[in-house]
Amino acid sequence: MKFRQIINGALLCCVLSTASCTENNGNIPPKVELSKEALMDKIKGGWAGQVIGVTYGAYTEFKFQSAIIPDNMPVDYSPGCIKKMMQNNGGLYDDIYMDLTFVETFERLGLDAPVDSIAVAFANAEYPLWHANQAARYNILRGIMPPESGHWTNNPHADDIDYQIEADYAGLMSPGMPNTASEISDRVGHIMNYGDGWYGGVYVGAMYSLAFVSDNIEFIVTEGLKTIPRQSHFHKVISKVIETYHNDRHDWRQAWAEVEKIYADVPKHCPEGIYHTVNIDAAYNSAYIVIGLLYGGGDFGRTVDIATRCGSDSDCNPASAAGILGTMIGYDRIPSFWLDELKEAEDINFAYTDISLTKTYDMSFRHALQEIELNGGKVEDKRVVINTQKPKAVRFEKSFDGIYPSVPVETGNNLDQYFARPGQDMAKVIEFEGTGISVSGGIDSHDKSYVGEFEAIIDGESAGTFSLPVEFRTRCNDIYWKYGLPKGKHTLTFRWLNPTDGAWIYSGKVIPYTDTPFIQKFER
């Protein structure tokens, strides 16, 4: 596909009446004046970019793990594709309808909506969830509320991509105010994530926010990174991309390779990603967003294509990249090749909602006006004056500190043998050595409303009870996990407290954890 250059030379400058977007020295003026028309154009560009990006990557999502999508493999963006996808495969747009849960709650309860209200709306929504989102839903429905619902001790997926793909709304309602976006993300992002998983959303929100007041992609990327603590692994990964770009501004594959080197050398913690090529880690998928933005050079089509061809979560990453660039250039400057397909679908409600893109534009615009005023700016008849903010690093968090996956325990194809029924003294035990353990898999039954109740037994002592719903929407991602055990040899088994005919436990991985990296040594 041949992409059109949006503009020759310098990128689009915002429509300002008293100040330029980004001064020559790279700093943002303390006050930026923007027409209401320009503000709406940028908000629309952000939401539009997300929908375009996620549609473009629809058919490649997680099909290329630790692999680049080859240039000779076509990626579909054919006439009518967005309208068809929204009508026939609305579940693709979780990037959007997840955001809309938060947007709609702010619309209904105000910008100071209690985080518990946001969490309950999220947990009770009808859409299906995965990874950190699903773990958070499971927690909330059992009374574990944020921030504990996203904390790594309660959520083995805490570093996953989930809030990163949902944080666009925070930046779009905080034009020029990245620290305000971070404050919103502090409340909402800890519903489902912690540490690097939370930083993914903080960073994306900051880049959206800065895209309202800067017309320089490199500035947006580097300035946005100031919201992330320098000692974090997330900061290290994104910094490597920026460094590689400075060394060679043309070969995006080299930047991808540098990210892959880091990924290959660090422990994985998402239970699905251990001993598997799946990469749903926020830090690395954020890196693919940045690769698209930097090497795309302000060209909308090239940005979307590069972020997609980096692989892994190859619909969510171009959605964020295109949303940030769409905010910077504005809706009206998205090339018609891309925008014409979107216009056919703007009045179609997203799956699981009664909200269309047209309604979303209006809600997000109202929230941005409110945030501008709340932060000391002015909202007048035809213009706004934004009190801009210099990005500040949020607090340092680290998930799974000193916890390293070890060699999996072989349990055969039947986990059921480790679950004792009433009347049985004990089932077979899982023997392991280390400081923790996770058991993936799940429960199924002919009765989809059934909820299994279980007790974990570690070293012969009760380690608490837990529930496993059969229903997909409310399921637990993982059967059991426990960190922080004394280092040494342990046993794990389970009691099934309410067994029923036609229910069974299906197999998954059993991963022990240790306090030091596992390194296999060979003698010459």
C-alpha positions in Angstrom: 0.0 0.0 0.0 1.3 3.4 -0.9 0.8 6.0 1.9 0.3 9.7 1.4 2.5 12.2 3.1 0.3 14.4 5.3 2.4 17.6 4.9 5.8 18.4 3.5 8.5 19.5 5.9 7.3 20.7 9.2 4.3 19.1 10.8 0.9 20.8 11.4 0.9 23.7 13.9 -2.1 24.0 16.2 -4.6 26.8 15.5 -3.5 29.2 18.2 -4.2 33.0 18.4 -1.5 34.1 21.0 1.1 31.3 21.3 2.7 28.7 19.2 2.3 25.0 20.2 5.9 24.3 20.9 8.5 27.0 21.0 11.8 26.7 19.2 13.6 25.6 22.4 11.3 22.7 22.8 9.4 24.1 25.7 5.6 24.5 25.9 4.4 28.0 26.8 2.8 28.2 30.3 -0.4 29.3 28.7 -1.7 28.1 25.3 -4.8 29.6 23.7 -6.8 27.3 21.4 -10.0 27.9 19.6 -12.9 25.7 20.6 -13.1 24.5 17.1 -9.4 23.4 17.1 -9.9 21.7 20.5 -12.8 19.7 19.2 -10.9 18.9 16.0 -8.0 17.4 18.0 -10.3 15.4 20.3 -12.1 14.0 17.3 -8.7 13.2 15.7 -7.7 11.2 18.8 -10.8 9.1 18.9 -10.8 8.7 15.1 -7.2 7.5 15.1 -7.9 4.8 17.6 -10.7 3.4 15.6 -8.7 3.5 12.4 -5.7 1.9 14.0 -7.5 -0.9 15.7 -9.3 -1.8 12.5 -6.1 -1.8 10.5 -4.5 -4.3 12.8 -7.7 -6.5 13.3 -6.5 -9.6 11.5 -2.9 -9.7 12.8 -3.5 -9.4 16.6 -1.1 -11.8 18.4 -0.5 -13.8 15.3 3.1 -12.6 15.2 4.9 -13.1 18.5 8.6 -12.0 18.7 8.3 -11.5 14.9 7.8 -8.7 12.6 4.9 -8.8 10.1 6.6 -8.9 6.7 6.2 -6.1 4.3 4.9 -8.5 1.6 2.0 -9.6 3.9 -0.9 -7.3 3.1 -2.9 -5.7 6.0 -6.5 -5.1 5.1 -7.9 -1.6 5.0 -10.4 -2.0 2.2 -13.5 0.1 1.4 -16.2 -0.2 4.0 -13.9 -2.1 6.4 -14.7 0.0 9.6 -18.5 -0.1 9.1 -18.5 -3.8 8.4 -16.2 -4.5 11.4 -18.4 -2.5 13.8 -21.5 -4.1 12.5 -20.2 -7.7 12.4 -17.3 -7.9 14.8 -17.9 -5.2 17.4 -15.8 -7.1 20.0 -12.7 -5.9 18.2 -13.1 -2.4 19.6 -12.4 -3.2 23.2 -9.8 -0.3 23.0 -12.8 2.0 22.6 -15.7 0.6 24.6 -13.5 0.0 27.6 -12.5 3.7 27.5 -16.2 4.5 27.2 -17.0 2.8 30.5 -14.8 5.5 32.2 -16.0 8.3 30.0 -19.7 7.5 30.6 -19.1 7.2 34.4 -17.5 10.7 34.4 -20.4 12.0 32.3 -23.0 10.5 34.8 -21.2 11.2 38.1 -18.9 14.1 37.3 -15.1 14.2 37.0 -14.7 13.5 40.7 -16.6 10.2 40.4 -15.5 7.8 43.2 -13.1 5.2 41.9 -15.3 2.5 43.5 -18.2 3.6 41.3 -15.9 3.4 38.2 -14.7 0.0 39.3 -18.2 -1.4 39.8 -19.3 -0.1 36.4 -16.3 -1.8 34.8 -16.8 -5.0 36.7 -20.5 -5.3 35.9 -20.2 -4.4 32.2 -21.4 -7.0 29.8 -18.3 -7.2 27.6 -15.8 -10.0 28.0 -12.3 -9.3 29.4 -8.9 -10.9 29.5 -5.7 -10.8 31.5 -5.3 -7.9 34.0 -8.8 -6.6 33.3 -10.4 -10.0 33.9 -8.4 -10.5 37.1 -9.6 -7.1 38.3 -13.2 -7.9 37.5 -12.9 -11.2 39.4 -11.4 -9.3 42.4 -14.0 -6.5 42.4 -16.9 -8.9 42.2 -15.5 -10.6 45.4 -15.0 -7.3 47.3 -11.3 -6.6 46.5 -11.5 -3.0 45.4 -8.9 -0.7 43.8 -6.1 -0.2 44.2 -5.8 -3.7 45.6 -7.7 -5.2 42.6 -4.8 -4.3 40.3 -1.9 -5.0 42.8 0.4 -7.8 41.7 -0.2 -9.8 44.8 -3.9 -10.1 43.8 -3.4 -9.8 40.1 -0.8 -12.0 38.3 -1.3 -9.9 35.2 -0.5 -6.6 36.8 2.2 -5.7 34.2 0.1 -6.6 31.2 -1.1 -4.2 28.6 -4.7 -3.7 29.8 -4.8 -0.1 31.1 -2.4 1.0 28.4 -5.0 0.3 25.7 -7.7 2.1 27.8 -5.9 5.2 28.9 -6.5 7.3 25.7 -9.6 9.0 27.4 -7.4 10.4 30.2 -5.1 12.3 27.8 -8.0 13.5 25.6 -9.8 15.0 28.6 -6.6 16.7 29.8 -5.3 18.9 26.9 -1.8 20.2 27.6 -2.1 18.9 31.2 -0.2 15.6 31.4 0.0 15.6 35.2 -3.8 15.8 35.3 -4.0 12.8 33.0 -1.6 11.0 35.4 -3.9 11.8 38.3 -6.9 10.4 36.5 -4.8 7.3 35.6 -3.7 6.9 39.2 -7.4 6.4 40.2 -8.6 4.4 37.2 -5.4 2.5 36.1 -5.0 0.9 39.5 -8.3 -0.8 39.1 -6.5 -3.4 36.9 -2.8 -2.7 36.8 0.3 -1.8 38.9 3.9 -1.0 38.2 4.9 -1.2 34.5 1.3 -2.2 33.6 0.1 1.1 35.1 3.0 3.1 33.6 1.8 2.0 30.1 -1.4 3.9 30.6 0.3 6.9 32.3 2.6 7.2 29.4 0.0 6.9 26.7 -2.2 9.5 28.5 0.7 11.9 28.8 1.5 11.7 25.1 -2.2 12.4 24.2 -2.2 15.3 26.5 1.0 16.8 25.0 -0.3 16.2 21.5 -2.7 19.1 22.0 0.0 21.6 22.5 3.0 20.3 20.5 3.4 19.7 16.8 6.6 17.7 17.3 6.3 13.9 17.6 9.8 13.4 19.1 9.1 16.1 21.7 5.8 14.4 22.6 7.4 11.0 23.0 10.4 12.2 25.1 8.5 14.8 27.2 5.8 12.2 27.9 8.4 9.8 29.2 9.1 12.3 32.0 5.9 11.1 33.7 7.6 7.7 34.2 10.2 7.1 37.0 13.7 6.8 35.5 14.5 3.7 37.7 11.6 1.7 36.3 12.0 -1.0 33.7 9.4 0.7 31.6 11.5 3.8 31.3 14.5 1.7 30.3 12.7 0.0 27.4 11.3 3.3 26.0 14.6 5.0 26.4 16.3 2.3 24.4 13.8 3.0 21.5 14.5 6.7 21.6 18.3 6.1 21.7 18.2 3.8 18.8 16.1 6.3 16.8 18.7 9.0 17.5 21.4 6.7 16.1 19.4 5.8 13.0 16.2 7.6 12.1 15.3 5.3 9.2 15.6 1.7 10.3 12.7 1.0 12.6 13.5 -2.7 12.5 16.7 -2.0 14.4 14.7 -0.4 17.2 12.4 -3.4 17.2 15.4 -5.7 17.5 16.7 -3.7 20.5 13.4 -4.1 22.3 13.4 -7.8 21.5 16.9 -8.2 23.1 15.6 -6.6 26.3 12.5 -8.8 26.3 14.5 -11.9 25.8 16.6 -11.2 28.8 14.0 -10.5 31.5 11.7 -12.8 33.5 8.1 -13.0 32.4 5.2 -12.9 34.9 2.0 -13.1 32.9 1.1 -16.8 33.5 0.3 -17.2 29.8 3.6 -15.7 28.8 5.8 -17.9 30.8 7.3 -20.6 28.6 5.4 -19.1 25.7 6.1 -16.5 23.0 3.0 -14.4 23.8 4.0 -10.8 24.6 1.3 -8.8 26.3 3.7 -6.9 28.6 2.9 -3.1 28.7 6.5 -1.9 28.5 7.2 -3.7 25.2 3.9 -3.0 23.5 4.3 0.7 24.5 7.7 0.5 22.8 6.0 -0.6 19.6 3.7 2.5 19.8 6.7 4.7 20.1 8.5 3.0 17.2 5.4 3.7 15.1 5.3 7.3 16.2 9.0 8.1 15.8 9.8 6.2 12.6 6.4 7.2 11.1 7.7 10.7 11.0 4.2 12.3 11.2 2.9 10.4 8.2 -0.4 8.9 9.4 -0.3 5.8 7.2 3.3 5.0 7.8 2.8 5.4 11.6 -0.1 3.0 11.6 1.7 0.5 9.5 4.9 0.4 11.5 3.1 0.1 14.8 1.1 -2.8 13.4 4.1 -4.6 11.8 5.9 -4.7 15.1 3.6 -7.5 15.9 2.3 -8.8 19.3 -0.8 -6.7 20.2 -0.9 -5.4 16.7 -4.3 -3.8 16.8 -4.1 -2.0 20.1 -0.6 -0.6 19.4 -1.5 1.1 16.1 -4.7 2.3 17.7 -2.8 4.3 20.4 -0.1 5.5 17.9 -2.8 6.7 15.4 -4.8 8.2 18.3 -1.8 10.3 19.5 -0.9 11.4 16.0 -4.6 12.1 15.2 -4.7 14.3 18.2 -1.6 16.2 17.1 -2.7 16.9 13.5 -6.5 17.0 14.2 -9.4 15.1 12.6 -9.6 17.3 9.5 -6.0 16.5 8.6 -6.2 12.8 8.7 -5.9 11.8 5.1 -9.1 11.0 3.3 -7.9 7.5 2.5 -8.3 6.7 6.2 -11.0 9.1 7.3 -13.5 8.3 4.6 -13.9 4.8 5.9 -14.4 6.1 9.5 -17.1 8.6 8.5 -19.4 5.8 7.4 -19.3 4.4 11.0 -19.4 7.5 13.2 -23.0 7.1 14.2 -22.9 3.3 14.9 -22.9 2.4 18.6 -19.9 0.5 19.8 -20.6 -3.0 21.0 -21.9 -3.3 24.6 -22.8 0.4 24.6 -25.4 2.9 23.4 -22.6 5.3 22.5 -21.3 6.2 19.0 -18.2 8.0 18.0 -20.3 11.1 17.5 -21.5 11.0 21.1 -18.0 10.2 22.3 -16.6 13.3 20.6 -19.2 15.5 22.5 -18.6 13.9 25.9 -14.9 14.1 25.6 -15.1 17.7 24.6 -17.2 18.6 27.6 -14.8 16.8 29.9 -11.8 18.6 28.4 -13.5 22.0 29.0 -14.3 21.1 32.6 -10.7 20.0 33.2 -9.3 23.2 31.7 -11.4 25.2 34.1 -10.6 23.0 37.1 -6.9 23.5 36.4 -7.1 27.3 36.3 -7.6 27.8 32.6 -10.4 29.8 30.9 -13.3 28.6 28.8 -14.8 31.5 26.7 -17.3 31.6 24.0 -15.0 30.7 21.1 -11.7 29.9 22.7 -10.0 28.2 25.7 -6.8 29.2 27.5 -5.0 26.2 28.9 -2.6 26.4 31.9 -0.2 23.9 30.6 1.8 21.5 32.8 5.4 20.3 32.7 5.3 16.5 33.1 6.3 15.2 36.5 7.2 11.6 37.2 4.5 9.6 39.1 5.6 7.4 42.0 7.8 4.4 41.6 6.1 1.0 41.6 7.6 -2.4 40.8 5.6 -5.6 40.4 7.0 -9.0 41.2 10.1 -7.6 42.8 12.6 -10.5 43.4 10.2 -13.1 41.9 11.5 -15.2 39.1 9.7 -18.1 37.3 11.4 -21.5 37.5 11.1 -24.9 35.8 7.4 -25.9 35.4 6.1 -28.8 37.5 4.8 -31.7 35.4 1.3 -32.6 36.5 0.2 -34.7 33.5 -3.0 -33.8 31.6 -5.3 -34.1 34.7 -5.2 -31.4 37.3 -8.4 -32.9 38.7 -6.3 -35.4 40.7 -5.0 -32.6 42.9 -8.5 -31.6 44.1 -9.9 -33.7 47.0 -13.7 -34.1 47.3 -15.5 -34.1 50.7 -14.8 -37.4 52.4 -11.3 -37.7 51.0 -8.5 -37.0 53.4 -6.2 -35.6 50.7 -5.7 -35.5 47.0 -2.4 -35.9 45.2 0.1 -33.1 46.1 2.1 -30.8 43.8 5.7 -30.8 45.0 7.8 -27.7 44.2 10.7 -25.7 45.5 10.9 -21.9 45.7 9.1 -18.9 47.1 5.8 -19.1 45.2 3.6 -20.9 42.7 1.0 -20.2 40.1 -1.5 -22.7 38.6 -3.2 -21.8 35.4 -6.2 -23.6 33.9 -9.8 -23.3 35.0 -13.1 -25.0 35.6 -15.9 -26.0 33.3 -19.3 -27.6 33.8 -22.5 -28.4 31.9 -24.1 -25.9 34.3 -22.6 -22.6 33.2 -23.9 -20.8 36.3 -21.9 -23.1 38.6 -19.3 -21.6 40.9 -16.8 -24.0 42.4 -15.5 -23.3 45.9 -12.1 -24.5 46.9 -9.5 -24.5 49.7 -5.8 -24.4 49.0 -3.5 -26.5 51.3 0.2 -25.5 51.4 2.5 -27.7 53.4 -0.4 -29.3 55.1 -1.9 -26.0 56.3 -4.9 -24.0 54.9 -3.8 -21.2 52.6 -7.3 -19.7 52.1 -10.4 -20.4 50.0 -11.2 -19.2 46.5 -14.0 -19.4 43.9 -13.9 -20.5 40.3 -16.9 -19.4 38.3 -17.6 -21.4 35.1 -19.2 -18.4 33.4 -16.7 -16.8 31.0 -17.5 -13.2 31.8 -16.9 -13.7 35.5 -14.2 -16.4 35.4 -10.8 -16.3 37.2 -8.0 -16.2 34.7 -5.9 -18.5 36.9 -6.8 -21.3 39.3 -4.4 -20.3 42.1 -1.3 -18.2 42.8 0.8 -17.5 45.9 3.9 -15.4 46.3 6.1 -14.8 49.4 6.5 -18.3 50.7 9.6 -19.2 52.7 12.4 -20.3 50.3 12.5 -24.1 50.2 10.5 -27.2 49.4 6.7 -27.1 49.5 3.6 -29.0 48.7 0.3 -27.8 47.3 -3.0 -29.5 47.0 -6.7 -28.5 47.0 -10.0 -29.4 48.6 -13.1 -29.1 46.4 -15.7 -27.9 48.9 -18.9 -28.1 46.7 -18.3 -30.6 44.0 -21.1 -31.3 41.5 -21.6 -33.8 38.7 -20.6 -32.6 35.3 -17.9 -30.2 36.5 -14.2 -30.6 36.0 -10.9 -28.9 36.3 -8.9 -28.4 33.1 -5.2 -28.4 32.9 -2.8 -25.6 32.7 0.8 -24.7 33.6 2.1 -25.1 37.2 5.0 -22.6 37.6 7.1 -22.3 40.8 8.9 -19.0 41.5 12.3 -18.4 43.2 14.1 -15.3 44.5 16.9 -15.5 42.0 16.9 -15.9 38.2 17.0 -19.4 37.0 20.2 -20.0 35.0 20.9 -23.4 33.5 24.6 -24.2 33.7 26.4 -26.7 31.4 29.8 -28.2 31.7 32.0 -28.1 28.7 
